[in-house]
Amino acid sequence: MTFKEQILQGIPKKLPPKKALNPDISRAPKRKQILSKDEKKLALRNALRYFPEEWHQELAEEFLDELNTFGRIYMYRFIPAYALYARPIDEYPSNTVQAAGIMLMIQNNLDPAVAQHPYELITYGGNGGVFQNWAQYSITMQYLATITEQQTLNIYSGHPMGVFPSSKDAPRVVVTNGMMIPNYSSPDDWEKYNALGVTQYGQMTAGSYMYIGPQGIVHGTTITVMNAFRKTLRQDESCAGKIFLTSGLGGMSGAQPKAGNIAGCITICAEVNPKAAQKRYEQGWVDEIIRDLNILVSRVKKAVRQTEVVSIAYQGNIVDVWERFYDENIYINIGSDQTSLHNPWSGGYYPAGLSYEQANTMISNEPEKFKLEVQKSLRRHATAINKHTSKGTYFFDYGNAFLLEASRAGAEIMANNKIDFKYPSYVQDILGPMCFDYGFGPFRWVCTSAKAEDLDKTDQIALDVMQSIKMNAPKEIQQQMQDNITWIKEAKQNKLVVGSQARILYADAEGRVKIALAFNNAIKEGLISKPIVLGRDHHDVSGTDSPYRETSNIYDGSKFTADMAIHNVIGDSFRGATWVSIHNGGGVGWGEVINGGFGLVLDGSKEASARLERMLFYDVNNGIARRSWARNKEALFAIKREMQRTPELKVTIPKEVDTAILDQIFN
């Protein structure tokens, strides 16, 4: 069968044979056994309902074996025979270019060069699933291949619930992931209901089909690292020879060494999974791999002496590095962590003192003991960091729930008031006031032709637009404009593409709209050969309510509310998005964040221009409005400026209260 025929058939008509899995592909950790006997029966009923009755006897035994071995039913037998990657958009069977664009993005998320654990349909973060199982993938692709512009596909946590009549102006797909009743949002609830096959953790851009490989976070990481050094170095001082120490080389964290190289420092990134470290090395995202701590110490001392710009992956545990560097008197300028601590008990964080293999065995066989080992390691980890910060190291939480889980483990990371953490999140100190409050966030696009020359053209268009805007931009955002102009100028030479021909660029509403309009016009005129998919990371100005990350610099008491995310996804849906998504969970954990995203296909039409203007303007400014209501001075500046440019926009502005009045009445 051809590729198109395989897509159109959905679930195969004949039961396919079992598949031999490539041992070189990185596999998800085995999940703990959390279901009772009766619940396992229910999980099997839930899985078998995708298949004809005559297959049930054979598949029931096979799926039970998967459940007992891996803690989940992935349906490996139904992995497609064709390769998974972002093909040119014309190669997908479809009745609408919008649906074809979504199919392309789904396959990009599952490309082994992009996905962290492709066999388990996990794109990044240890548990960020595109689907729960391969039956869901096959049915979804079949639906997308056949829907029209008068239909919308509903996805319930990976499950294609069905295609419903709608309208041309409606989204083609509406995605939800993990939208639990609030009292059922603990980590063990995720383990249970995911094992039952009724919900999934979509992370941020995994289950919304908008992941573009590690470059999706490298831009934000570069901005963060550059500004962390700006906060700590003299204005005339270079980052060369200065150390950035962190950990994690997975789907999102794999961006860190590349970001460090772009920022111009020494990056040391510890990673316990040898396949993850090797993958980033082969992709050119890290310069060197070192497996011996003694060799690492010597190499880092040499790099400091010679003021090098280099990235080094240490294949081992980050705790050992922090402790050894203190003993060796190696000064760490800035430090952070990007292990997947939103998922601490299932492979998101590997404790010191255990090998990678020992830890994976303990996760499955002794989950309570593993939890204690993680907490013990977190206490050691925090103690080592505290020693370095007492000597001047600037440490920030990278929004991965490091400080949150360390506090729960009893680590010494609380401020004197016993309420706040002693270290800031990077959003509180850097991205919030410098980017998000001004409306700057991670705008993304994908060239569906799969041609590098089309990506080159989009880079030039974006550069021209940003340079034009900068000429008349106010002084408050000149640094942001210049950082992003430098980024897009150097994007190609930094070799950021993994998987689809995609790019990310931090831009505000004005920049996003003008760049997108220029793209759409270039498609119309044939300068760009095929449609472009627009999107963004959910880690943005708006769309995500996350008190320990995206909205951690909201100080009016509302950071634990999630109205903004809901308004964004609903507002985007009727303003022209091709697909929208809303998730429980993200980089900081299940039950800790609500985040929404979108995708928008540009095809060169007038309708696409109208949709993008309506939708991109709202998607950004809803978040600035919320931030301004919290009295964030940068957001107040941004929203007032936007209201001057756009008379139709009217936002409620807060009245400031004299602190002396409050002090007086309480005294």
Number of C-alpha atoms within 10 A of each C-alpha: 9 8 14 14 12 18 26 21 16 18 22 15 9 8 15 13 8 12 12 8 11 9 7 7 15 19 17 19 21 21 23 26 21 18 19 10 9 9 15 18 15 16 24 23 15 13 22 18 10 13 15 12 10 9 12 18 10 10 19 16 12 18 22 18 14 17 24 17 15 18 23 26 25 24 21 19 18 19 22 19 11 11 13 18 19 24 19 17 24 14 13 22 22 24 14 15 20 26 30 24 28 25 23 25 27 25 23 26 33 29 24 20 18 23 30 31 25 22 23 27 28 27 33 30 31 26 26 27 31 31 31 28 23 22 26 23 24 21 21 25 26 22 21 28 23 17 20 21 18 15 20 25 23 20 22 19 27 29 23 21 14 14 20 14 13 15 13 14 16 20 28 28 26 21 24 23 29 26 20 17 8 9 8 13 18 15 16 14 17 20 21 22 19 20 28 25 22 18 24 30 31 33 30 31 29 27 31 34 28 27 31 29 28 26 26 27 22 23 27 23 24 23 23 23 26 20 18 21 22 15 13 14 14 9 9 6 10 15 21 18 22 23 28 27 24 26 28 29 32 28 25 23 25 28 26 34 34 27 27 29 21 22 22 22 28 27 30 28 31 28 26 24 19 16 18 19 27 19 19 24 19 10 14 15 27 28 18 16 20 17 14 11 17 10 11 20 16 11 14 21 15 13 19 18 11 11 18 19 21 23 25 23 28 25 23 24 24 25 23 16 23 23 17 16 18 16 9 11 10 16 18 22 24 22 24 22 24 26 29 29 27 28 22 22 24 27 24 21 24 31 26 21 13 14 15 18 11 12 24 21 17 19 22 21 15 14 20 14 11 25 18 14 20 25 22 17 21 27 22 21 22 21 17 19 23 18 14 24 17 9 13 14 19 21 25 23 23 25 28 26 25 27 27 19 20 23 18 12 17 14 20 18 20 17 11 9 8 9 8 11 17 17 18 21 26 25 23 20 19 21 25 28 17 22 24 29 30 31 30 27 28 24 24 22 26 26 26 26 22 19 15 15 14 20 24 17 15 26 22 13 17 25 20 14 19 23 15 12 16 18 10 9 13 10 10 13 17 14 12 19 23 13 14 21 22 11 20 22 14 14 20 15 8 16 13 25 19 17 23 29 21 27 26 27 25 26 26 25 22 18 24 27 19 18 22 26 19 19 26 25 20 20 19 18 11 11 14 23 17 22 23 27 24 26 26 23 25 29 25 29 29 31 30 30 29 27 22 28 27 28 27 20 25 21 13 11 9 14 18 16 14 18 14 20 25 19 17 27 24 15 18 30 23 15 21 27 30 30 27 25 29 29 31 24 25 29 27 25 25 25 24 20 25 29 30 31 30 31 28 26 27 29 21 22 12 12 12 20 20 13 20 25 19 17 22 25 19 19 23 25 25 22 28 29 25 24 30 25 20 20 18 21 14 21 27 22 15 21 28 18 12 19 13 11 10 10 8 8 13 13 17 10 15 11 8 7 8 8 8 9 10 10 9 8 7 7 6
